[in-house]
Amino acid sequence: MNAYEKIAKILRADKDYVLGLEKRFAGVTGKTFIMEAIVQENEELMKDRLLRLGATENADAKEIYKALIAKIESDDRLIFRALGNPNFKAVGDCQRIAEAAKKIVSPPRGFFLKLEKAREFLMKEPPRRVMEFLGYRTVETMLQKEDLLEVYSALRFVEGSEWLNGVFFKQYEALKPEDFEEREIQVRALSEKWSEESEKFVAKKRHNISHLKELGVVFVIPALLGISGELLRMFSGSITVVGRSAIFGER
């Protein structure tokens, strides 16, 4: 198999198209055997990575899968001990995981929706399902007794997407620059009262970490998914979402 055919197979692209690219590169740069060099470098990198995993050079998919799972579980145990053997269903432990992720990313302050404006949106379009779940008749009482950022987090999995997109988020269309302020990104592990309501959200998304990009909040739903590398998934996911939130908060 020629080099361009190998690259086409890896990319699942038409081999004639890749061959055409090779000819164009050669015409522009004056260099030949570009694809051969790429294939050789790729094979050397693959050999190195397989060696690190403890797999053989000619390992099949099953062997590579087993090696990857073993590596994930090994790294997961290291992080588990480093973070003090956390309980994934305990709010305090999930908060500690999220805060450790934030410390690693060290995100800059960003520009996010003012909390006063966030309250105003709830006043104008009351989240009826959230209020019913919490046992409140008025938004005013709910905001006096509940954490604003937890309420906003709960909107994602308690209120339906039809109401969120068709009603509540429509208010965002009238936002102005002065409706935002500079502040730090916050991480929150949601309290136990949301556990039952958030189960469907976690089952559907296959993860328990999300963010409110307009508010600069990363929230974690304490949950055990029962998969290999549970903590590695949660920790790396928190790092990713904190970093993503920082990008959204840029000027």
C-alpha positions as protocol buffer text, in pm:
chain_id: "A"
residue {
  index: 1
  type: MET
  ca { x: 0 y: 0 z: 0 }
}
residue {
  index: 2
  type: ASN
  ca { x: 134 y: 339 z: -100 }
}
residue {
  index: 3
  type: ALA
  ca { x: 178 y: 619 z: 154 }
}
residue {
  index: 4
  type: TYR
  ca { x: -109 y: 826 z: 18 }
}
residue {
  index: 5
  type: GLU
  ca { x: -336 y: 520 z: 33 }
}
residue {
  index: 6
  type: LYS
  ca { x: -248 y: 462 z: 399 }
}
residue {
  index: 7
  type: ILE
  ca { x: -327 y: 825 z: 484 }
}
residue {
  index: 8
  type: ALA
  ca { x: -652 y: 805 z: 288 }
}
residue {
  index: 9
  type: LYS
  ca { x: -750 y: 493 z: 484 }
}
residue {
  index: 10
  type: ILE
  ca { x: -674 y: 659 z: 818 }
}
residue {
  index: 11
  type: LEU
  ca { x: -871 y: 971 z: 724 }
}
residue {
  index: 12
  type: ARG
  ca { x: -1145 y: 770 z: 549 }
}
residue {
  index: 13
  type: ALA
  ca { x: -1091 y: 993 z: 249 }
}
residue {
  index: 14
  type: ASP
  ca { x: -1080 y: 928 z: -123 }
}
residue {
  index: 15
  type: LYS
  ca { x: -731 y: 807 z: -210 }
}
residue {
  index: 16
  type: ASP
  ca { x: -727 y: 995 z: -542 }
}
residue {
  index: 17
  type: TYR
  ca { x: -806 y: 1317 z: -357 }
}
residue {
  index: 18
  type: VAL
  ca { x: -515 y: 1259 z: -116 }
}
residue {
  index: 19
  type: LEU
  ca { x: -289 y: 1178 z: -412 }
}
residue {
  index: 20
  type: GLY
  ca { x: -394 y: 1506 z: -570 }
}
residue {
  index: 21
  type: LEU
  ca { x: -303 y: 1692 z: -252 }
}
residue {
  index: 22
  type: GLU
  ca { x: 39 y: 1526 z: -252 }
}
residue {
  index: 23
  type: LYS
  ca { x: 105 y: 1645 z: -606 }
}
residue {
  index: 24
  type: ARG
  ca { x: -9 y: 1998 z: -521 }
}
residue {
  index: 25
  type: PHE
  ca { x: 218 y: 2009 z: -212 }
}
residue {
  index: 26
  type: ALA
  ca { x: 509 y: 1890 z: -422 }
}
residue {
  index: 27
  type: GLY
  ca { x: 438 y: 2155 z: -683 }
}
residue {
  index: 28
  type: VAL
  ca { x: 417 y: 2437 z: -428 }
}
residue {
  index: 29
  type: THR
  ca { x: 706 y: 2336 z: -200 }
}
residue {
  index: 30
  type: GLY
  ca { x: 931 y: 2157 z: -444 }
}
residue {
  index: 31
  type: LYS
  ca { x: 956 y: 1872 z: -194 }
}
residue {
  index: 32
  type: THR
  ca { x: 879 y: 1510 z: -273 }
}
residue {
  index: 33
  type: PHE
  ca { x: 795 y: 1206 z: -61 }
}
residue {
  index: 34
  type: ILE
  ca { x: 589 y: 1424 z: 178 }
}
residue {
  index: 35
  type: MET
  ca { x: 329 y: 1154 z: 237 }
}
residue {
  index: 36
  type: GLU
  ca { x: 598 y: 894 z: 298 }
}
residue {
  index: 37
  type: ALA
  ca { x: 752 y: 1116 z: 567 }
}
residue {
  index: 38
  type: ILE
  ca { x: 412 y: 1166 z: 732 }
}
residue {
  index: 39
  type: VAL
  ca { x: 339 y: 791 z: 732 }
}
residue {
  index: 40
  type: GLN
  ca { x: 683 y: 711 z: 875 }
}
residue {
  index: 41
  type: GLU
  ca { x: 648 y: 969 z: 1153 }
}
residue {
  index: 42
  type: ASN
  ca { x: 297 y: 842 z: 1234 }
}
residue {
  index: 43
  type: GLU
  ca { x: 416 y: 481 z: 1255 }
}
residue {
  index: 44
  type: GLU
  ca { x: 701 y: 579 z: 1487 }
}
residue {
  index: 45
  type: LEU
  ca { x: 461 y: 769 z: 1712 }
}
residue {
  index: 46
  type: MET
  ca { x: 217 y: 476 z: 1718 }
}
residue {
  index: 47
  type: LYS
  ca { x: 497 y: 235 z: 1806 }
}
residue {
  index: 48
  type: ASP
  ca { x: 606 y: 462 z: 2091 }
}
residue {
  index: 49
  type: ARG
  ca { x: 252 y: 500 z: 2229 }
}
residue {
  index: 50
  type: LEU
  ca { x: 185 y: 126 z: 2212 }
}
residue {
  index: 51
  type: LEU
  ca { x: 511 y: 61 z: 2395 }
}
residue {
  index: 52
  type: ARG
  ca { x: 409 y: 305 z: 2669 }
}
residue {
  index: 53
  type: LEU
  ca { x: 77 y: 122 z: 2703 }
}
residue {
  index: 54
  type: GLY
  ca { x: 253 y: -213 z: 2728 }
}
residue {
  index: 55
  type: ALA
  ca { x: 99 y: -339 z: 2404 }
}
residue {
  index: 56
  type: THR
  ca { x: 282 y: -513 z: 2122 }
}
residue {
  index: 57
  type: GLU
  ca { x: 378 y: -332 z: 1802 }
}
residue {
  index: 58
  type: ASN
  ca { x: 127 y: -530 z: 1596 }
}
residue {
  index: 59
  type: ALA
  ca { x: -150 y: -524 z: 1856 }
}
residue {
  index: 60
  type: ASP
  ca { x: -504 y: -568 z: 1732 }
}
residue {
  index: 61
  type: ALA
  ca { x: -801 y: -355 z: 1841 }
}
residue {
  index: 62
  type: LYS
  ca { x: -889 y: -583 z: 2133 }
}
residue {
  index: 63
  type: GLU
  ca { x: -538 y: -572 z: 2279 }
}
residue {
  index: 64
  type: ILE
  ca { x: -517 y: -194 z: 2240 }
}
residue {
  index: 65
  type: TYR
  ca { x: -860 y: -152 z: 2405 }
}
residue {
  index: 66
  type: LYS
  ca { x: -757 y: -362 z: 2703 }
}
residue {
  index: 67
  type: ALA
  ca { x: -430 y: -169 z: 2735 }
}
residue {
  index: 68
  type: LEU
  ca { x: -612 y: 165 z: 2724 }
}
residue {
  index: 69
  type: ILE
  ca { x: -862 y: 56 z: 2991 }
}
residue {
  index: 70
  type: ALA
  ca { x: -577 y: -66 z: 3212 }
}
residue {
  index: 71
  type: LYS
  ca { x: -399 y: 269 z: 3170 }
}
residue {
  index: 72
  type: ILE
  ca { x: -717 y: 463 z: 3248 }
}
residue {
  index: 73
  type: GLU
  ca { x: -779 y: 261 z: 3563 }
}
residue {
  index: 74
  type: SER
  ca { x: -417 y: 297 z: 3674 }
}
residue {
  index: 75
  type: ASP
  ca { x: -420 y: 674 z: 3630 }
}
residue {
  index: 76
  type: ASP
  ca { x: -760 y: 691 z: 3795 }
}
residue {
  index: 77
  type: ARG
  ca { x: -624 y: 522 z: 4109 }
}
residue {
  index: 78
  type: LEU
  ca { x: -337 y: 775 z: 4124 }
}
residue {
  index: 79
  type: ILE
  ca { x: -574 y: 1071 z: 4099 }
}
residue {
  index: 80
  type: PHE
  ca { x: -812 y: 905 z: 4345 }
}
residue {
  index: 81
  type: ARG
  ca { x: -540 y: 893 z: 4611 }
}
residue {
  index: 82
  type: ALA
  ca { x: -414 y: 1242 z: 4528 }
}
residue {
  index: 83
  type: LEU
  ca { x: -761 y: 1388 z: 4581 }
}
residue {
  index: 84
  type: GLY
  ca { x: -818 y: 1211 z: 4911 }
}
residue {
  index: 85
  type: ASN
  ca { x: -1030 y: 912 z: 4803 }
}
residue {
  index: 86
  type: PRO
  ca { x: -1342 y: 1113 z: 4711 }
}
residue {
  index: 87
  type: ASN
  ca { x: -1699 y: 989 z: 4714 }
}
residue {
  index: 88
  type: PHE
  ca { x: -1854 y: 1082 z: 4377 }
}
residue {
  index: 89
  type: LYS
  ca { x: -2201 y: 1115 z: 4527 }
}
residue {
  index: 90
  type: ALA
  ca { x: -2091 y: 1345 z: 4811 }
}
residue {
  index: 91
  type: VAL
  ca { x: -2137 y: 1718 z: 4748 }
}
residue {
  index: 92
  type: GLY
  ca { x: -1829 y: 1822 z: 4945 }
}
residue {
  index: 93
  type: ASP
  ca { x: -1603 y: 1576 z: 4762 }
}
residue {
  index: 94
  type: CYS
  ca { x: -1734 y: 1681 z: 4420 }
}
residue {
  index: 95
  type: GLN
  ca { x: -1678 y: 2043 z: 4517 }
}
residue {
  index: 96
  type: ARG
  ca { x: -1318 y: 1959 z: 4606 }
}
residue {
  index: 97
  type: ILE
  ca { x: -1266 y: 1789 z: 4267 }
}
residue {
  index: 98
  type: ALA
  ca { x: -1405 y: 2090 z: 4081 }
}
residue {
  index: 99
  type: GLU
  ca { x: -1195 y: 2335 z: 4281 }
}
residue {
  index: 100
  type: ALA
  ca { x: -880 y: 2130 z: 4213 }
}
residue {
  index: 101
  type: ALA
  ca { x: -962 y: 2142 z: 3841 }
}
residue {
  index: 102
  type: LYS
  ca { x: -1008 y: 2518 z: 3857 }
}
residue {
  index: 103
  type: LYS
  ca { x: -676 y: 2557 z: 4037 }
}
residue {
  index: 104
  type: ILE
  ca { x: -498 y: 2368 z: 3759 }
}
residue {
  index: 105
  type: VAL
  ca { x: -656 y: 2576 z: 3482 }
}
residue {
  index: 106
  type: SER
  ca { x: -617 y: 2900 z: 3679 }
}
residue {
  index: 107
  type: PRO
  ca { x: -868 y: 3080 z: 3456 }
}
residue {
  index: 108
  type: PRO
  ca { x: -857 y: 3458 z: 3425 }
}
residue {
  index: 109
  type: ARG
  ca { x: -1147 y: 3675 z: 3532 }
}
residue {
  index: 110
  type: GLY
  ca { x: -1412 y: 3702 z: 3265 }
}
residue {
  index: 111
  type: PHE
  ca { x: -1712 y: 3910 z: 3168 }
}
residue {
  index: 112
  type: PHE
  ca { x: -2036 y: 3745 z: 3271 }
}
residue {
  index: 113
  type: LEU
  ca { x: -2400 y: 3832 z: 3318 }
}
residue {
  index: 114
  type: LYS
  ca { x: -2463 y: 4045 z: 3625 }
}
residue {
  index: 115
  type: LEU
  ca { x: -2638 y: 3855 z: 3901 }
}
residue {
  index: 116
  type: GLU
  ca { x: -2898 y: 4131 z: 3929 }
}
residue {
  index: 117
  type: LYS
  ca { x: -2984 y: 4078 z: 3563 }
}
residue {
  index: 118
  type: ALA
  ca { x: -3005 y: 3704 z: 3616 }
}
residue {
  index: 119
  type: ARG
  ca { x: -3256 y: 3760 z: 3897 }
}
residue {
  index: 120
  type: GLU
  ca { x: -3451 y: 3997 z: 3674 }
}
residue {
  index: 121
  type: PHE
  ca { x: -3486 y: 3727 z: 3408 }
}
residue {
  index: 122
  type: LEU
  ca { x: -3628 y: 3484 z: 3663 }
}
residue {
  index: 123
  type: MET
  ca { x: -3872 y: 3748 z: 3786 }
}
residue {
  index: 124
  type: LYS
  ca { x: -3997 y: 3815 z: 3432 }
}
residue {
  index: 125
  type: GLU
  ca { x: -4020 y: 3448 z: 3330 }
}
residue {
  index: 126
  type: PRO
  ca { x: -4068 y: 3236 z: 3645 }
}
residue {
  index: 127
  type: PRO
  ca { x: -3939 y: 2876 z: 3614 }
}
residue {
  index: 128
  type: ARG
  ca { x: -4259 y: 2702 z: 3720 }
}
residue {
  index: 129
  type: ARG
  ca { x: -4124 y: 2349 z: 3734 }
}
residue {
  index: 130
  type: VAL
  ca { x: -3826 y: 2449 z: 3948 }
}
residue {
  index: 131
  type: MET
  ca { x: -4054 y: 2647 z: 4178 }
}
residue {
  index: 132
  type: GLU
  ca { x: -4296 y: 2356 z: 4210 }
}
residue {
  index: 133
  type: PHE
  ca { x: -4010 y: 2115 z: 4283 }
}
residue {
  index: 134
  type: LEU
  ca { x: -3873 y: 2345 z: 4555 }
}
residue {
  index: 135
  type: GLY
  ca { x: -4218 y: 2423 z: 4693 }
}
residue {
  index: 136
  type: TYR
  ca { x: -4236 y: 2797 z: 4624 }
}
residue {
  index: 137
  type: ARG
  ca { x: -4531 y: 3001 z: 4501 }
}
residue {
  index: 138
  type: THR
  ca { x: -4335 y: 3315 z: 4417 }
}
residue {
  index: 139
  type: VAL
  ca { x: -3997 y: 3382 z: 4259 }
}
residue {
  index: 140
  type: GLU
  ca { x: -3923 y: 3643 z: 4524 }
}
residue {
  index: 141
  type: THR
  ca { x: -3942 y: 3388 z: 4805 }
}
residue {
  index: 142
  type: MET
  ca { x: -3738 y: 3135 z: 4609 }
}
residue {
  index: 143
  type: LEU
  ca { x: -3459 y: 3385 z: 4541 }
}
residue {
  index: 144
  type: GLN
  ca { x: -3453 y: 3488 z: 4907 }
}
residue {
  index: 145
  type: LYS
  ca { x: -3399 y: 3131 z: 5025 }
}
residue {
  index: 146
  type: GLU
  ca { x: -3221 y: 2953 z: 4740 }
}
residue {
  index: 147
  type: ASP
  ca { x: -2881 y: 2994 z: 4578 }
}
residue {
  index: 148
  type: LEU
  ca { x: -2926 y: 3183 z: 4252 }
}
residue {
  index: 149
  type: LEU
  ca { x: -2658 y: 2988 z: 4065 }
}
residue {
  index: 150
  type: GLU
  ca { x: -2803 y: 2654 z: 4174 }
}
residue {
  index: 151
  type: VAL
  ca { x: -3144 y: 2762 z: 4047 }
}
residue {
  index: 152
  type: TYR
  ca { x: -2993 y: 2857 z: 3711 }
}
residue {
  index: 153
  type: SER
  ca { x: -2810 y: 2525 z: 3696 }
}
residue {
  index: 154
  type: ALA
  ca { x: -3133 y: 2339 z: 3767 }
}
residue {
  index: 155
  type: LEU
  ca { x: -3308 y: 2513 z: 3478 }
}
residue {
  index: 156
  type: ARG
  ca { x: -3103 y: 2291 z: 3243 }
}
residue {
  index: 157
  type: PHE
  ca { x: -3247 y: 1965 z: 3372 }
}
residue {
  index: 158
  type: VAL
  ca { x: -3578 y: 2055 z: 3537 }
}
residue {
  index: 159
  type: GLU
  ca { x: -3738 y: 2290 z: 3288 }
}
residue {
  index: 160
  type: GLY
  ca { x: -3804 y: 2158 z: 2938 }
}
residue {
  index: 161
  type: SER
  ca { x: -3591 y: 2268 z: 2644 }
}
residue {
  index: 162
  type: GLU
  ca { x: -3900 y: 2404 z: 2466 }
}
residue {
  index: 163
  type: TRP
  ca { x: -3962 y: 2656 z: 2746 }
}
residue {
  index: 164
  type: LEU
  ca { x: -3592 y: 2735 z: 2788 }
}
residue {
  index: 165
  type: ASN
  ca { x: -3525 y: 2804 z: 2421 }
}
residue {
  index: 166
  type: GLY
  ca { x: -3863 y: 2939 z: 2324 }
}
residue {
  index: 167
  type: VAL
  ca { x: -3933 y: 3157 z: 2627 }
}
residue {
  index: 168
  type: PHE
  ca { x: -3660 y: 3206 z: 2886 }
}
residue {
  index: 169
  type: PHE
  ca { x: -3353 y: 3242 z: 2664 }
}
residue {
  index: 170
  type: LYS
  ca { x: -3542 y: 3480 z: 2436 }
}
residue {
  index: 171
  type: GLN
  ca { x: -3476 y: 3744 z: 2702 }
}
residue {
  index: 172
  type: TYR
  ca { x: -3105 y: 3722 z: 2623 }
}
residue {
  index: 173
  type: GLU
  ca { x: -3163 y: 3879 z: 2282 }
}
residue {
  index: 174
  type: ALA
  ca { x: -3206 y: 4222 z: 2445 }
}
residue {
  index: 175
  type: LEU
  ca { x: -2886 y: 4208 z: 2651 }
}
residue {
  index: 176
  type: LYS
  ca { x: -2648 y: 4504 z: 2639 }
}
residue {
  index: 177
  type: PRO
  ca { x: -2275 y: 4535 z: 2727 }
}
residue {
  index: 178
  type: GLU
  ca { x: -2365 y: 4706 z: 3053 }
}
residue {
  index: 179
  type: ASP
  ca { x: -2554 y: 4393 z: 3163 }
}
residue {
  index: 180
  type: PHE
  ca { x: -2219 y: 4217 z: 3212 }
}
residue {
  index: 181
  type: GLU
  ca { x: -1947 y: 4253 z: 3474 }
}
residue {
  index: 182
  type: GLU
  ca { x: -1599 y: 4122 z: 3538 }
}
residue {
  index: 183
  type: ARG
  ca { x: -1568 y: 3844 z: 3795 }
}
residue {
  index: 184
  type: GLU
  ca { x: -1411 y: 3506 z: 3861 }
}
residue {
  index: 185
  type: ILE
  ca { x: -1539 y: 3177 z: 3724 }
}
residue {
  index: 186
  type: GLN
  ca { x: -1717 y: 2978 z: 3994 }
}
residue {
  index: 187
  type: VAL
  ca { x: -1741 y: 2603 z: 4038 }
}
residue {
  index: 188
  type: ARG
  ca { x: -2037 y: 2445 z: 4215 }
}
residue {
  index: 189
  type: ALA
  ca { x: -2130 y: 2094 z: 4321 }
}
residue {
  index: 190
  type: LEU
  ca { x: -2509 y: 2091 z: 4333 }
}
residue {
  index: 191
  type: SER
  ca { x: -2675 y: 1999 z: 4661 }
}
residue {
  index: 192
  type: GLU
  ca { x: -2836 y: 1660 z: 4724 }
}
residue {
  index: 193
  type: LYS
  ca { x: -3190 y: 1787 z: 4669 }
}
residue {
  index: 194
  type: TRP
  ca { x: -3133 y: 1790 z: 4292 }
}
residue {
  index: 195
  type: SER
  ca { x: -3010 y: 1430 z: 4271 }
}
residue {
  index: 196
  type: GLU
  ca { x: -3339 y: 1270 z: 4165 }
}
residue {
  index: 197
  type: GLU
  ca { x: -3430 y: 1545 z: 3918 }
}
residue {
  index: 198
  type: SER
  ca { x: -3086 y: 1538 z: 3755 }
}
residue {
  index: 199
  type: GLU
  ca { x: -3075 y: 1161 z: 3695 }
}
residue {
  index: 200
  type: LYS
  ca { x: -3232 y: 1181 z: 3347 }
}
residue {
  index: 201
  type: PHE
  ca { x: -2996 y: 1463 z: 3249 }
}
residue {
  index: 202
  type: VAL
  ca { x: -2691 y: 1260 z: 3354 }
}
residue {
  index: 203
  type: ALA
  ca { x: -2820 y: 945 z: 3185 }
}
residue {
  index: 204
  type: LYS
  ca { x: -2886 y: 1129 z: 2859 }
}
residue {
  index: 205
  type: LYS
  ca { x: -2562 y: 1330 z: 2850 }
}
residue {
  index: 206
  type: ARG
  ca { x: -2347 y: 1046 z: 2988 }
}
residue {
  index: 207
  type: HIS
  ca { x: -2164 y: 1297 z: 3205 }
}
residue {
  index: 208
  type: ASN
  ca { x: -2237 y: 1502 z: 3516 }
}
residue {
  index: 209
  type: ILE
  ca { x: -2052 y: 1824 z: 3441 }
}
residue {
  index: 210
  type: SER
  ca { x: -2189 y: 2128 z: 3262 }
}
residue {
  index: 211
  type: HIS
  ca { x: -2161 y: 2505 z: 3265 }
}
residue {
  index: 212
  type: LEU
  ca { x: -2359 y: 2826 z: 3246 }
}
residue {
  index: 213
  type: LYS
  ca { x: -2144 y: 3017 z: 3001 }
}
residue {
  index: 214
  type: GLU
  ca { x: -2338 y: 3340 z: 3043 }
}
residue {
  index: 215
  type: LEU
  ca { x: -2283 y: 3334 z: 3421 }
}
residue {
  index: 216
  type: GLY
  ca { x: -1931 y: 3191 z: 3435 }
}
residue {
  index: 217
  type: VAL
  ca { x: -2038 y: 2890 z: 3639 }
}
residue {
  index: 218
  type: VAL
  ca { x: -1924 y: 2528 z: 3612 }
}
residue {
  index: 219
  type: PHE
  ca { x: -2153 y: 2288 z: 3795 }
}
residue {
  index: 220
  type: VAL
  ca { x: -2104 y: 1927 z: 3892 }
}
residue {
  index: 221
  type: ILE
  ca { x: -2391 y: 1691 z: 3968 }
}
residue {
  index: 222
  type: PRO
  ca { x: -2276 y: 1441 z: 4233 }
}
residue {
  index: 223
  type: ALA
  ca { x: -2331 y: 1106 z: 4063 }
}
residue {
  index: 224
  type: LEU
  ca { x: -2170 y: 768 z: 4007 }
}
residue {
  index: 225
  type: LEU
  ca { x: -2182 y: 657 z: 3643 }
}
residue {
  index: 226
  type: GLY
  ca { x: -2020 y: 320 z: 3711 }
}
residue {
  index: 227
  type: ILE
  ca { x: -1760 y: 330 z: 3433 }
}
residue {
  index: 228
  type: SER
  ca { x: -1385 y: 269 z: 3426 }
}
residue {
  index: 229
  type: GLY
  ca { x: -1186 y: 578 z: 3515 }
}
residue {
  index: 230
  type: GLU
  ca { x: -1476 y: 749 z: 3692 }
}
residue {
  index: 231
  type: LEU
  ca { x: -1263 y: 1012 z: 3864 }
}
residue {
  index: 232
  type: LEU
  ca { x: -1033 y: 1063 z: 3566 }
}
residue {
  index: 233
  type: ARG
  ca { x: -1341 y: 1137 z: 3354 }
}
residue {
  index: 234
  type: MET
  ca { x: -1487 y: 1377 z: 3611 }
}
residue {
  index: 235
  type: PHE
  ca { x: -1158 y: 1553 z: 3680 }
}
residue {
  index: 236
  type: SER
  ca { x: -1050 y: 1594 z: 3318 }
}
residue {
  index: 237
  type: GLY
  ca { x: -1405 y: 1694 z: 3225 }
}
residue {
  index: 238
  type: SER
  ca { x: -1402 y: 1965 z: 3492 }
}
residue {
  index: 239
  type: ILE
  ca { x: -1070 y: 2096 z: 3361 }
}
residue {
  index: 240
  type: THR
  ca { x: -1211 y: 2107 z: 3007 }
}
residue {
  index: 241
  type: VAL
  ca { x: -1530 y: 2287 z: 3105 }
}
residue {
  index: 242
  type: VAL
  ca { x: -1350 y: 2541 z: 3325 }
}
residue {
  index: 243
  type: GLY
  ca { x: -1119 y: 2619 z: 3033 }
}
residue {
  index: 244
  type: ARG
  ca { x: -1415 y: 2647 z: 2796 }
}
residue {
  index: 245
  type: SER
  ca { x: -1590 y: 2885 z: 3035 }
}
residue {
  index: 246
  type: ALA
  ca { x: -1281 y: 3104 z: 3041 }
}
residue {
  index: 247
  type: ILE
  ca { x: -1296 y: 3134 z: 2662 }
}
residue {
  index: 248
  type: PHE
  ca { x: -1662 y: 3238 z: 2673 }
}
residue {
  index: 249
  type: GLY
  ca { x: -1579 y: 3502 z: 2932 }
}
residue {
  index: 250
  type: GLU
  ca { x: -1321 y: 3681 z: 2716 }
}
residue {
  index: 251
  type: ARG
  ca { x: -1391 y: 4037 z: 2604 }
}
